[in-house]
Amino acid sequence: MRALSRAIDWAYTGDAAIDAYAAYAKVPRALAQRTRDEFYPKESLQLGEVRGLDLTLKQAVEFKYINAPLTAADVRSKLIEILAPN
């Protein structure tokens, strides 16, 4: 988790990550930057707590990732296990 956290921090610091992603995805740099900034804001990648679960569940049904709606309580009790930091 610490390595993932450091990788996320690196991805949002400076231009190196944008350049690397643009080269990897073979897309223009501007598109790589837009993808990171608009579609994957750093706040959405935080690792400490589950946020926006209701919206995620709504979109999962809407985009047919799941067949039937789940409540946030169902997900928290059956699908998500929060591990305490070491």
C-alpha positions, 0 to 999 in steps of 0.5 A: 500500500505504501508503494501504491501511495508513493506511485500515486503521489509521483503521478500527480507531481511534475510532468514526468508521469504525464510524459510517461503515460502519453508515451505508454498509451501512444496518445498526445501529451494533452490527452494524457494530461486531460485523462489524469486531471479530469477522469482520475483526480488524485482525490479519487485515488486516495487509499484511506477510506471508501468515498462515493460508494453510492455513486459507484453503485449507481454507475455499476448498475447503469453501465451493467457491471452488476445486474441488480442494485446493492446498498452501501451497507451490503457492500461494506459488510460483504465486499470491502474489507478495510485493513488497518495500517501497520 
